[in-house]
Amino acid sequence: MNNGTSRNSRPLRRFTIAILLAGAAAPVSAANSASSTSGTAAQSQPGDNTGQDIVVTGQALFPDIQPERNLDPTAIESYGVSTVDELIAELQAELGDDDAPLLVVNGQKLNSLDDIGAFPIEVLRNLQVLPRGSAVKVGGTSGQRVISLTLNARTRTVTVTAAPKYATEGDWHSLRAEGILTYVKGPTRANIALRTRDDSSLLESDRGILQPDPFRPFALSGNVIGFPNTTGEIDPLLSALAGETVTVAPLPGISSPALTDFVANANNPALTDLGRFRTLRPNSENYDLSGTFSTRLAPWLTSTATLRLNKNASRSLRGLPSALFVLGVTNPASPFSRDVALAFYGVDPLRSRSERQGGEGSVTFNAQWGSWTSDLNLKHSESRDTSRIQRVASTSPVPIDDSVNPFATDVSQLIPLRIDRTSAKSNASLIDLTATGPLVALPAGPLQLTMEGRLGWNSLHSESTFSPLLGNGSFHRNEQSIRGAIDIPFTSRENGVGPGIGDSSADAEYALIHFSDAGTLHRYALGLTWEPTPVLRLRTSLEKTDAPPSMQLLGDPVFINSNVRTFDPLTGETVDVSQITGGNPFILPQSTKIWRLSAIARLVPRWKLQLTGEYTDTDIRNFVSSLPEASADVMLAFPDRYVRDINGTLTTIDLRPVNFQSEHEKRFRWGFSMNAKLAGGQPPPPSKPGERRKREPTTYLQLTANHTVVFSDEIRIRPGLEPVDVLGGGAIGIGGGRLRHQVDGTAAITSGGIGARVGMTWRGPSKLQSRIGGTTDTLNFSPVFLLNLRAFADMKRIFPSSRLARGFRLSVDVINLTNDRQKVRDSLGNTPLQFQPAYRDALGRTIEFEIRKVF
């Protein structure tokens, strides 16, 4: 790896540093004018004894952009979630977004969700989701949308949550808990959150997983087979007694057996259900501690500091160790006339444990002078990943000493085992400065300019006892980048410029990034937005991004996991193989080009009814992907990554990431959303003169539905090979081809702290082509219908006179209500072992009960 910086990158580095220094100094020079100039967030006036700031909603920050979602406290409550990051995750799922949004809190941009994510939803007065492309106006990228949060002027809470979760089929449970301390007063906010989660393990036997036949007839109680021909006859004398050729026989379970003791069960081997020693889901523990503090340092300057520490651990069982023990004819305990082999499983399962410890801290300074804003973000993170895995040290037969009676001794304790370890330590530091504001005044509005400079330092050191040559190494990457973006208004109804045309604008973005290990890369984006009437908004954009692979993809330690159950599409068998994972230092940068065309139609304002549609054309070159466990096309393209024995049985697969030549996908997503008031909000009319009625709680109905259709999706694995049509049965993984159709929807009804929310996902059928014995066959993957239900109740609504009920909420969350699982069948109606329903969805239906108290 090239760990230095090339000579031709020095002007870029100097220019970047100059931007950082100039931007940092600008707010200071303008501080005198900041207090007398209006901006996006107003300050408290002298003599104001309330101690409250006038907070500005997202609508005021973006006066010319109507939000896609506008949630008041009742609408926020309808999601039944506890924290801000949970709410944002729900919204992104509804919107079908993979890109991280740009977050704005009380008119100020945040650099990370960690700065607000662990706050309870009680701090929110309003949340707005703005359309894609809106982030350019506040320093974001062309493809980002904005989620703008407005906080209550004062909030002081202690939140405690406990949530046990169970699988209705049994044998699995989880416990989630959190404690949060929150303080908000005007521009000052503080939050400390401790979150924990503990998931129990789930064994394959708990879900009735059928096991493949072992490569040799290993068993806990042992079987006798021939040697050195392990598939041949054990002993001619035994065959004569049994009246047939005997190739396997279980041990009779006595300390001094005679040859006749092996006759009764000849050719009927002892079996062991390995599902009792293999986990479908590991036992895992997660701990997360975070704290954030934000306050105003001067009338023109605020600062936010965030610290987060986390620790995760998981433990798995990976089957039983096995070995062949050679029993010589000279051993006094042997009743056989020739050498034989004893096939034993060890008593204790093979275990693996992985652990991750990490932490990150950041400090952000947000400055405002006049109509300009800037933010300086300083961030550092560290993490350490360790793994410990048991495996059989050698597959060679183990000779039994003539002094040892294997029928009276547990020889499985002699199976040679070893423990392999891997570790990876990473560090990342970042300095990022962004300044945004009006450059010139145009008739339709100001031309908005964003300038950004960025310096980054990353390192990764990995070690592995599996492969010292490939698994040990140090990787370093330095980054220097500059970015500029403009937003240009063309016409404006409000300003009387082309009012007949409506509102229209264009935005452009260009970034130049130099990486010490990948050279100089580029990013550019162009966008055009037109809103002919307030009812309709249209946008088109083109983005091209060159990006190097992550440090982890390059330098993660090599890991060899044995006894991994894998479907072989070239033979149709499910076998246990050795699986190699880790980094690949030879991966090339990936280039991604995305063209989008989107529309929003606002039809019934009273119901907040909106129709949305977005067409996306994505073209990726040097597509970076880990190799899949099983795909006929990939196996044929990378034969050196899939090792077979002399019989053609798959034994080893190397899944370390590679560059595919390209992927090209075209898709369209469309749908609607609605938030209608059904009743309440006003007291009912009196039934008789003078009677006063209590105000009724407002009842809201929320509906969303979206349909995604993929028109085409082709992957070119290598030059010269035919493209893989993942919609037509081609695939690069065992999950089946790409779904052509998917439908998502939600329905929620809420009234005064009591509500229910139903989520639905329908995934259409898909198929996977396999080549078994030279004949092409098709695996058909059935549609899946997932129905989720969340119901919650504020106990104060049910017990209005109880002090204990205040802030006390009970919730129940049912995932996969109908317990639907995907079914996989070949052309004969059979299900390969690797595609058993429990492998597709191990848990099935789960129910979580949440108890939440806000003090």
DACOR-V860895 format. One record per residue. N is the residue number from 0. RES is the residue in one small letter. NEAR is the number of other C-alpha atoms within 10 Angstrom. Layout:
n:N res:RES near:NEAR
n:N res:RES near:NEAR
This chain:
n:0 res:m near:14
n:1 res:n near:13
n:2 res:n near:15
n:3 res:g near:12
n:4 res:t near:18
n:5 res:s near:14
n:6 res:r near:7
n:7 res:n near:11
n:8 res:s near:16
n:9 res:r near:13
n:10 res:p near:10
n:11 res:l near:17
n:12 res:r near:21
n:13 res:r near:12
n:14 res:f near:15
n:15 res:t near:21
n:16 res:i near:19
n:17 res:a near:13
n:18 res:i near:20
n:19 res:l near:23
n:20 res:l near:13
n:21 res:a near:12
n:22 res:g near:20
n:23 res:a near:19
n:24 res:a near:11
n:25 res:a near:16
n:26 res:p near:24
n:27 res:v near:15
n:28 res:s near:11
n:29 res:a near:16
n:30 res:a near:18
n:31 res:n near:14
n:32 res:s near:14
n:33 res:a near:21
n:34 res:s near:18
n:35 res:s near:10
n:36 res:t near:12
n:37 res:s near:14
n:38 res:g near:18
n:39 res:t near:20
n:40 res:a near:17
n:41 res:a near:16
n:42 res:q near:18
n:43 res:s near:17
n:44 res:q near:12
n:45 res:p near:6
n:46 res:g near:7
n:47 res:d near:9
n:48 res:n near:8
n:49 res:t near:8
n:50 res:g near:13
n:51 res:q near:17
n:52 res:d near:18
n:53 res:i near:14
n:54 res:v near:21
n:55 res:v near:18
n:56 res:t near:22
n:57 res:g near:28
n:58 res:q near:17
n:59 res:a near:13
n:60 res:l near:19
n:61 res:f near:17
n:62 res:p near:8
n:63 res:d near:14
n:64 res:i near:17
n:65 res:q near:18
n:66 res:p near:19
n:67 res:e near:22
n:68 res:r near:20
n:69 res:n near:19
n:70 res:l near:19
n:71 res:d near:14
n:72 res:p near:14
n:73 res:t near:17
n:74 res:a near:21
n:75 res:i near:19
n:76 res:e near:21
n:77 res:s near:26
n:78 res:y near:23
n:79 res:g near:27
n:80 res:v near:18
n:81 res:s near:18
n:82 res:t near:18
n:83 res:v near:22
n:84 res:d near:18
n:85 res:e near:16
n:86 res:l near:20
n:87 res:i near:20
n:88 res:a near:13
n:89 res:e near:14
n:90 res:l near:16
n:91 res:q near:15
n:92 res:a near:13
n:93 res:e near:17
n:94 res:l near:21
n:95 res:g near:14
n:96 res:d near:14
n:97 res:d near:8
n:98 res:d near:10
n:99 res:a near:16
n:100 res:p near:23
n:101 res:l near:23
n:102 res:l near:24
n:103 res:v near:23
n:104 res:v near:20
n:105 res:n near:22
n:106 res:g near:23
n:107 res:q near:23
n:108 res:k near:21
n:109 res:l near:18
n:110 res:n near:20
n:111 res:s near:16
n:112 res:l near:15
n:113 res:d near:20
n:114 res:d near:26
n:115 res:i near:23
n:116 res:g near:19
n:117 res:a near:26
n:118 res:f near:26
n:119 res:p near:24
n:120 res:i near:20
n:121 res:e near:20
n:122 res:v near:23
n:123 res:l near:21
n:124 res:r near:17
n:125 res:n near:20
n:126 res:l near:26
n:127 res:q near:21
n:128 res:v near:24
n:129 res:l near:24
n:130 res:p near:22
n:131 res:r near:20
n:132 res:g near:21
n:133 res:s near:25
n:134 res:a near:22
n:135 res:v near:26
n:136 res:k near:24
n:137 res:v near:27
n:138 res:g near:25
n:139 res:g near:23
n:140 res:t near:26
n:141 res:s near:25
n:142 res:g near:23
n:143 res:q near:19
n:144 res:r near:22
n:145 res:v near:25
n:146 res:i near:26
n:147 res:s near:27
n:148 res:l near:25
n:149 res:t near:20
n:150 res:l near:24
n:151 res:n near:17
n:152 res:a near:19
n:153 res:r near:16
n:154 res:t near:15
n:155 res:r near:17
n:156 res:t near:18
n:157 res:v near:16
n:158 res:t near:21
n:159 res:v near:18
n:160 res:t near:19
n:161 res:a near:16
n:162 res:a near:19
n:163 res:p near:17
n:164 res:k near:19
n:165 res:y near:20
n:166 res:a near:18
n:167 res:t near:15
n:168 res:e near:13
n:169 res:g near:14
n:170 res:d near:15
n:171 res:w near:20
n:172 res:h near:19
n:173 res:s near:18
n:174 res:l near:18
n:175 res:r near:18
n:176 res:a near:18
n:177 res:e near:19
n:178 res:g near:18
n:179 res:i near:22
n:180 res:l near:20
n:181 res:t near:21
n:182 res:y near:18
n:183 res:v near:20
n:184 res:k near:17
n:185 res:g near:22
n:186 res:p near:22
n:187 res:t near:19
n:188 res:r near:23
n:189 res:a near:21
n:190 res:n near:24
n:191 res:i near:20
n:192 res:a near:22
n:193 res:l near:19
n:194 res:r near:17
n:195 res:t near:18
n:196 res:r near:18
n:197 res:d near:19
n:198 res:d near:20
n:199 res:s near:18
n:200 res:s near:21
n:201 res:l near:23
n:202 res:l near:23
n:203 res:e near:22
n:204 res:s near:18
n:205 res:d near:17
n:206 res:r near:20
n:207 res:g near:12
n:208 res:i near:20
n:209 res:l near:14
n:210 res:q near:17
n:211 res:p near:16
n:212 res:d near:12
n:213 res:p near:13
n:214 res:f near:9
n:215 res:r near:16
n:216 res:p near:25
n:217 res:f near:27
n:218 res:a near:24
n:219 res:l near:18
n:220 res:s near:21
n:221 res:g near:27
n:222 res:n near:25
n:223 res:v near:29
n:224 res:i near:30
n:225 res:g near:21
n:226 res:f near:22
n:227 res:p near:13
n:228 res:n near:12
n:229 res:t near:18
n:230 res:t near:14
n:231 res:g near:14
n:232 res:e near:17
n:233 res:i near:26
n:234 res:d near:21
n:235 res:p near:15
n:236 res:l near:16
n:237 res:l near:24
n:238 res:s near:16
n:239 res:a near:12
n:240 res:l near:16
n:241 res:a near:17
n:242 res:g near:11
n:243 res:e near:12
n:244 res:t near:18
n:245 res:v near:27
n:246 res:t near:21
n:247 res:v near:27
n:248 res:a near:25
n:249 res:p near:26
n:250 res:l near:22
n:251 res:p near:20
n:252 res:g near:12
n:253 res:i near:10
n:254 res:s near:13
n:255 res:s near:15
n:256 res:p near:15
n:257 res:a near:14
n:258 res:l near:14
n:259 res:t near:13
n:260 res:d near:18
n:261 res:f near:21
n:262 res:v near:20
n:263 res:a near:13
n:264 res:n near:16
n:265 res:a near:22
n:266 res:n near:19
n:267 res:n near:14
n:268 res:p near:20
n:269 res:a near:19
n:270 res:l near:16
n:271 res:t near:18
n:272 res:d near:16
n:273 res:l near:23
n:274 res:g near:21
n:275 res:r near:19
n:276 res:f near:21
n:277 res:r near:24
n:278 res:t near:20
n:279 res:l near:23
n:280 res:r near:19
n:281 res:p near:19
n:282 res:n near:19
n:283 res:s near:19
n:284 res:e near:18
n:285 res:n near:17
n:286 res:y near:17
n:287 res:d near:17
n:288 res:l near:19
n:289 res:s near:22
n:290 res:g near:23
n:291 res:t near:24
n:292 res:f near:19
n:293 res:s near:20
n:294 res:t near:17
n:295 res:r near:18
n:296 res:l near:14
n:297 res:a near:11
n:298 res:p near:16
n:299 res:w near:22
n:300 res:l near:20
n:301 res:t near:19
n:302 res:s near:20
n:303 res:t near:21
n:304 res:a near:19
n:305 res:t near:22
n:306 res:l near:20
n:307 res:r near:20
n:308 res:l near:18
n:309 res:n near:18
n:310 res:k near:18
n:311 res:n near:18
n:312 res:a near:19
n:313 res:s near:20
n:314 res:r near:21
n:315 res:s near:23
n:316 res:l near:25
n:317 res:r near:25
n:318 res:g near:23
n:319 res:l near:25
n:320 res:p near:23
n:321 res:s near:24
n:322 res:a near:24
n:323 res:l near:28
n:324 res:f near:23
n:325 res:v near:21
n:326 res:l near:25
n:327 res:g near:20
n:328 res:v near:15
n:329 res:t near:14
n:330 res:n near:17
n:331 res:p near:12
n:332 res:a near:20
n:333 res:s near:21
n:334 res:p near:18
n:335 res:f near:19
n:336 res:s near:15
n:337 res:r near:16
n:338 res:d near:18
n:339 res:v near:24
n:340 res:a near:26
n:341 res:l near:29
n:342 res:a near:26
n:343 res:f near:26
n:344 res:y near:25
n:345 res:g near:22
n:346 res:v near:16
n:347 res:d near:13
n:348 res:p near:19
n:349 res:l near:22
n:350 res:r near:18
n:351 res:s near:20
n:352 res:r near:18
n:353 res:s near:18
n:354 res:e near:18
n:355 res:r near:18
n:356 res:q near:16
n:357 res:g near:18
n:358 res:g near:18
n:359 res:e near:19
n:360 res:g near:19
n:361 res:s near:22
n:362 res:v near:19
n:363 res:t near:23
n:364 res:f near:19
n:365 res:n near:23
n:366 res:a near:27
n:367 res:q near:30
n:368 res:w near:25
n:369 res:g near:20
n:370 res:s near:14
n:371 res:w near:22
n:372 res:t near:24
n:373 res:s near:27
n:374 res:d near:27
n:375 res:l near:23
n:376 res:n near:22
n:377 res:l near:18
n:378 res:k near:20
n:379 res:h near:18
n:380 res:s near:18
n:381 res:e near:18
n:382 res:s near:18
n:383 res:r near:18
n:384 res:d near:20
n:385 res:t near:19
n:386 res:s near:20
n:387 res:r near:16
n:388 res:i near:22
n:389 res:q near:20
n:390 res:r near:23
n:391 res:v near:16
n:392 res:a near:13
n:393 res:s near:13
n:394 res:t near:11
n:395 res:s near:10
n:396 res:p near:16
n:397 res:v near:18
n:398 res:p near:12
n:399 res:i near:19
n:400 res:d near:13
n:401 res:d near:15
n:402 res:s near:9
n:403 res:v near:14
n:404 res:n near:18
n:405 res:p near:20
n:406 res:f near:17
n:407 res:a near:12
n:408 res:t near:10
n:409 res:d near:13
n:410 res:v near:20
n:411 res:s near:23
n:412 res:q near:13
n:413 res:l near:12
n:414 res:i near:21
n:415 res:p near:16
n:416 res:l near:15
n:417 res:r near:12
n:418 res:i near:15
n:419 res:d near:19
n:420 res:r near:20
n:421 res:t near:22
n:422 res:s near:23
n:423 res:a near:23
n:424 res:k near:19
n:425 res:s near:21
n:426 res:n near:18
n:427 res:a near:18
n:428 res:s near:18
n:429 res:l near:17
n:430 res:i near:18
n:431 res:d near:19
n:432 res:l near:26
n:433 res:t near:25
n:434 res:a near:26
n:435 res:t near:24
n:436 res:g near:22
n:437 res:p near:19
n:438 res:l near:15
n:439 res:v near:12
n:440 res:a near:11
n:441 res:l near:14
n:442 res:p near:15
n:443 res:a near:21
n:444 res:g near:18
n:445 res:p near:15
n:446 res:l near:21
n:447 res:q near:22
n:448 res:l near:24
n:449 res:t near:25
n:450 res:m near:21
n:451 res:e near:24
n:452 res:g near:27
n:453 res:r near:22
n:454 res:l near:21
n:455 res:g near:17
n:456 res:w near:17
n:457 res:n near:19
n:458 res:s near:19
n:459 res:l near:22
n:460 res:h near:21
n:461 res:s near:24
n:462 res:e near:23
n:463 res:s near:24
n:464 res:t near:18
n:465 res:f near:19
n:466 res:s near:15
n:467 res:p near:12
n:468 res:l near:11
n:469 res:l near:19
n:470 res:g near:24
n:471 res:n near:20
n:472 res:g near:18
n:473 res:s near:17
n:474 res:f near:20
n:475 res:h near:20
n:476 res:r near:22
n:477 res:n near:20
n:478 res:e near:20
n:479 res:q near:25
n:480 res:s near:23
n:481 res:i near:24
n:482 res:r near:20
n:483 res:g near:20
n:484 res:a near:24
n:485 res:i near:24
n:486 res:d near:24
n:487 res:i near:20
n:488 res:p near:23
n:489 res:f near:20
n:490 res:t near:24
n:491 res:s near:22
n:492 res:r near:19
n:493 res:e near:13
n:494 res:n near:12
n:495 res:g near:13
n:496 res:v near:18
n:497 res:g near:16
n:498 res:p near:15
n:499 res:g near:12
n:500 res:i near:15
n:501 res:g near:20
n:502 res:d near:26
n:503 res:s near:21
n:504 res:s near:19
n:505 res:a near:18
n:506 res:d near:24
n:507 res:a near:21
n:508 res:e near:22
n:509 res:y near:18
n:510 res:a near:18
n:511 res:l near:17
n:512 res:i near:24
n:513 res:h near:24
n:514 res:f near:23
n:515 res:s near:20
n:516 res:d near:18
n:517 res:a near:19
n:518 res:g near:16
n:519 res:t near:19
n:520 res:l near:17
n:521 res:h near:16
n:522 res:r near:18
n:523 res:y near:20
n:524 res:a near:21
n:525 res:l near:19
n:526 res:g near:22
n:527 res:l near:19
n:528 res:t near:22
n:529 res:w near:20
n:530 res:e near:22
n:531 res:p near:18
n:532 res:t near:15
n:533 res:p near:15
n:534 res:v near:14
n:535 res:l near:17
n:536 res:r near:22
n:537 res:l near:18
n:538 res:r near:21
n:539 res:t near:20
n:540 res:s near:22
n:541 res:l near:20
n:542 res:e near:21
n:543 res:k near:19
n:544 res:t near:17
n:545 res:d near:19
n:546 res:a near:18
n:547 res:p near:18
n:548 res:p near:18
n:549 res:s near:14
n:550 res:m near:19
n:551 res:q near:19
n:552 res:l near:21
n:553 res:l near:21
n:554 res:g near:26
n:555 res:d near:32
n:556 res:p near:31
n:557 res:v near:26
n:558 res:f near:26
n:559 res:i near:21
n:560 res:n near:19
n:561 res:s near:21
n:562 res:n near:19
n:563 res:v near:19
n:564 res:r near:18
n:565 res:t near:22
n:566 res:f near:22
n:567 res:d near:24
n:568 res:p near:25
n:569 res:l near:22
n:570 res:t near:17
n:571 res:g near:16
n:572 res:e near:17
n:573 res:t near:20
n:574 res:v near:21
n:575 res:d near:19
n:576 res:v near:21
n:577 res:s near:19
n:578 res:q near:21
n:579 res:i near:17
n:580 res:t near:19
n:581 res:g near:22
n:582 res:g near:24
n:583 res:n near:23
n:584 res:p near:19
n:585 res:f near:14
n:586 res:i near:19
n:587 res:l near:17
n:588 res:p near:19
n:589 res:q near:19
n:590 res:s near:20
n:591 res:t near:20
n:592 res:k near:18
n:593 res:i near:19
n:594 res:w near:19
n:595 res:r near:19
n:596 res:l near:18
n:597 res:s near:20
n:598 res:a near:19
n:599 res:i near:21
n:600 res:a near:18
n:601 res:r near:20
n:602 res:l near:14
n:603 res:v near:12
n:604 res:p near:12
n:605 res:r near:10
n:606 res:w near:17
n:607 res:k near:17
n:608 res:l near:19
n:609 res:q near:21
n:610 res:l near:19
n:611 res:t near:20
n:612 res:g near:18
n:613 res:e near:18
n:614 res:y near:19
n:615 res:t near:19
n:616 res:d near:18
n:617 res:t near:19
n:618 res:d near:20
n:619 res:i near:21
n:620 res:r near:19
n:621 res:n near:20
n:622 res:f near:22
n:623 res:v near:22
n:624 res:s near:15
n:625 res:s near:19
n:626 res:l near:22
n:627 res:p near:18
n:628 res:e near:22
n:629 res:a near:22
n:630 res:s near:25
n:631 res:a near:21
n:632 res:d near:22
n:633 res:v near:22
n:634 res:m near:21
n:635 res:l near:12
n:636 res:a near:13
n:637 res:f near:14
n:638 res:p near:11
n:639 res:d near:11
n:640 res:r near:17
n:641 res:y near:20
n:642 res:v near:16
n:643 res:r near:15
n:644 res:d near:9
n:645 res:i near:6
n:646 res:n near:6
n:647 res:g near:10
n:648 res:t near:17
n:649 res:l near:22
n:650 res:t near:18
n:651 res:t near:21
n:652 res:i near:25
n:653 res:d near:21
n:654 res:l near:20
n:655 res:r near:21
n:656 res:p near:21
n:657 res:v near:21
n:658 res:n near:19
n:659 res:f near:21
n:660 res:q near:18
n:661 res:s near:21
n:662 res:e near:20
n:663 res:h near:18
n:664 res:e near:17
n:665 res:k near:18
n:666 res:r near:18
n:667 res:f near:18
n:668 res:r near:20
n:669 res:w near:19
n:670 res:g near:19
n:671 res:f near:18
n:672 res:s near:23
n:673 res:m near:20
n:674 res:n near:23
n:675 res:a near:17
n:676 res:k near:17
n:677 res:l near:14
n:678 res:a near:13
n:679 res:g near:15
n:680 res:g near:13
n:681 res:q near:12
n:682 res:p near:12
n:683 res:p near:12
n:684 res:p near:10
n:685 res:p near:11
n:686 res:s near:9
n:687 res:k near:7
n:688 res:p near:7
n:689 res:g near:7
n:690 res:e near:8
n:691 res:r near:12
n:692 res:r near:12
n:693 res:k near:9
n:694 res:r near:11
n:695 res:e near:14
n:696 res:p near:16
n:697 res:t near:16
n:698 res:t near:19
n:699 res:y near:21
n:700 res:l near:20
n:701 res:q near:21
n:702 res:l near:18
n:703 res:t near:20
n:704 res:a near:20
n:705 res:n near:21
n:706 res:h near:18
n:707 res:t near:21
n:708 res:v near:17
n:709 res:v near:18
n:710 res:f near:13
n:711 res:s near:16
n:712 res:d near:24
n:713 res:e near:21
n:714 res:i near:23
n:715 res:r near:19
n:716 res:i near:23
n:717 res:r near:16
n:718 res:p near:10
n:719 res:g near:7
n:720 res:l near:11
n:721 res:e near:12
n:722 res:p near:18
n:723 res:v near:20
n:724 res:d near:17
n:725 res:v near:24
n:726 res:l near:20
n:727 res:g near:18
n:728 res:g near:18
n:729 res:g near:26
n:730 res:a near:26
n:731 res:i near:25
n:732 res:g near:19
n:733 res:i near:18
n:734 res:g near:18
n:735 res:g near:22
n:736 res:g near:25
n:737 res:r near:24
n:738 res:l near:20
n:739 res:r near:19
n:740 res:h near:19
n:741 res:q near:19
n:742 res:v near:18
n:743 res:d near:21
n:744 res:g near:20
n:745 res:t near:19
n:746 res:a near:19
n:747 res:a near:22
n:748 res:i near:22
n:749 res:t near:26
n:750 res:s near:22
n:751 res:g near:19
n:752 res:g near:20
n:753 res:i near:22
n:754 res:g near:22
n:755 res:a near:20
n:756 res:r near:21
n:757 res:v near:18
n:758 res:g near:20
n:759 res:m near:17
n:760 res:t near:19
n:761 res:w near:16
n:762 res:r near:18
n:763 res:g near:17
n:764 res:p near:19
n:765 res:s near:23
n:766 res:k near:24
n:767 res:l near:27
n:768 res:q near:22
n:769 res:s near:25
n:770 res:r near:17
n:771 res:i near:16
n:772 res:g near:11
n:773 res:g near:9
n:774 res:t near:9
n:775 res:t near:11
n:776 res:d near:17
n:777 res:t near:17
n:778 res:l near:24
n:779 res:n near:21
n:780 res:f near:21
n:781 res:s near:16
n:782 res:p near:19
n:783 res:v near:16
n:784 res:f near:20
n:785 res:l near:19
n:786 res:l near:20
n:787 res:n near:19
n:788 res:l near:19
n:789 res:r near:22
n:790 res:a near:21
n:791 res:f near:24
n:792 res:a near:20
n:793 res:d near:21
n:794 res:m near:19
n:795 res:k near:19
n:796 res:r near:18
n:797 res:i near:12
n:798 res:f near:12
n:799 res:p near:12
n:800 res:s near:10
n:801 res:s near:11
n:802 res:r near:10
n:803 res:l near:13
n:804 res:a near:17
n:805 res:r near:17
n:806 res:g near:15
n:807 res:f near:20
n:808 res:r near:21
n:809 res:l near:18
n:810 res:s near:20
n:811 res:v near:19
n:812 res:d near:22
n:813 res:v near:21
n:814 res:i near:20
n:815 res:n near:21
n:816 res:l near:17
n:817 res:t near:13
n:818 res:n near:16
n:819 res:d near:16
n:820 res:r near:22
n:821 res:q near:18
n:822 res:k near:17
n:823 res:v near:25
n:824 res:r near:17
n:825 res:d near:18
n:826 res:s near:10
n:827 res:l near:9
n:828 res:g near:10
n:829 res:n near:10
n:830 res:t near:16
n:831 res:p near:18
n:832 res:l near:20
n:833 res:q near:22
n:834 res:f near:20
n:835 res:q near:20
n:836 res:p near:18
n:837 res:a near:19
n:838 res:y near:16
n:839 res:r near:15
n:840 res:d near:14
n:841 res:a near:19
n:842 res:l near:24
n:843 res:g near:20
n:844 res:r near:22
n:845 res:t near:20
n:846 res:i near:20
n:847 res:e near:20
n:848 res:f near:20
n:849 res:e near:21
n:850 res:i near:17
n:851 res:r near:21
n:852 res:k near:21
n:853 res:v near:19
n:854 res:f near:13
